[in-house]
């Protein structure tokens, strides 16, 4: 969810809660104001009527008008003393419309000069509260809609304008890749928090770049330094085996040492290759015809593994791609070796070639995590002697260089690794 959508949603929740409360308060406030104004008019009208009665007599009063009516009734002294002046809502009959209309009534008492008490009722027509309620509700809905639109526009343009540094930073982080030449991070920002964020990200990127370069140099240097001692150790071990005074048990132990030492040599070569790939030391690019490359490679693997694992090649298209010939061989060899080494004994390994992808399929018992198996030193089965644990890591490095997409899925108890060739 985008940040501006998240902020808008939070504001809408607040409005959804506040506006109904505000509408209720506004409604009662309007009703109270209408009643106050009406009561003031009734009070003024009462003063006019009482003064006129006291000065000219009851006979001088007219019957009122269409919207305002008054009634005067003589009452006893006791009733007059019990009665208090009051305002209340009622209805009034409008003759011209022949219907009852809502009205506000003032009921009060006054005494004339001759000591008689009279009850005065004044009624005036007012707005229908149902109509007022409906109008207020309609206005609140319109107001709510307008506020949502304006708030959305304000948030949208405010976010677009004020958060440009953040979006620029996120875009730079998306394009940032360790080991490659990255564009410099522009730090022309005025907001203090953004400036601090930029500085932190820049320092973190520089630290990661430094650590990455140091790691690459260490691996390459260590691999170079190990080559000579390992070769000497292997040579001396082979010379030692040529002597005849060893027992069978000792020869078995020497064979085990030879196997372990050979595994270390292969691992060292793989590490060195991985370092060279990451350093971009393979530039012999040309169009590779993977069909012929895989035919030769499958034949080589059949000679080694045919007794344990049958290997099938299915050509459903012609796959061509421009890349280093050396890296192309390493790419498919590692995937084919991974399929063979981690296959269940006796089950076939199937290599399928399409126009834009190659699939390597082998039998397995459980699905794998693509991101884990593509990591360094990841081994599906640690008991496999021919596995260094770096084959798929090298595949991932080569794929990153040439924008080759890697895909994995598990179907019908079979692992399927795919390399998909996109346009460069």
Secondary structure, 3 states (H helix, E strand, C coil): CCHHHHHHHHHHHHHHHHHHHHHHHHHHHHHHHHHHHHHHHHHHHHHHHHHHHHHHCHHHCCCECCCEEEEEEEECHHHHHHCCCEEEEEEEEECCCCEEEEEEEEEEEEECCCCCEEEEEEEEECCCHHHHHHHHHHHHHHHHHHHHHHHHHHHHHHHHHHCHHHHHHHHHHHHCCCCCCCCCCCCCCCCHHHHHHHHHHHHHHHHHHHHHHHHHHHHHHHHHHHHHHHHHHHHHHHHHHCCCCCCHHHHHHHHHHHHHHHHHHHHHHHHHHHHHHHCCCCCCEEEEEHHHHHHHHHHHHHHHHCCCCCEEEEECCCCEEEEEHHHHHHHHHHHHHHHHHCCCCCCCEEEEECCCEEEEEEECCCCCCHHHHCCCCCCCCCCCCCCCCCHHHHHHHHHHHCCEEEEEEEECCEEEEEEEECCC
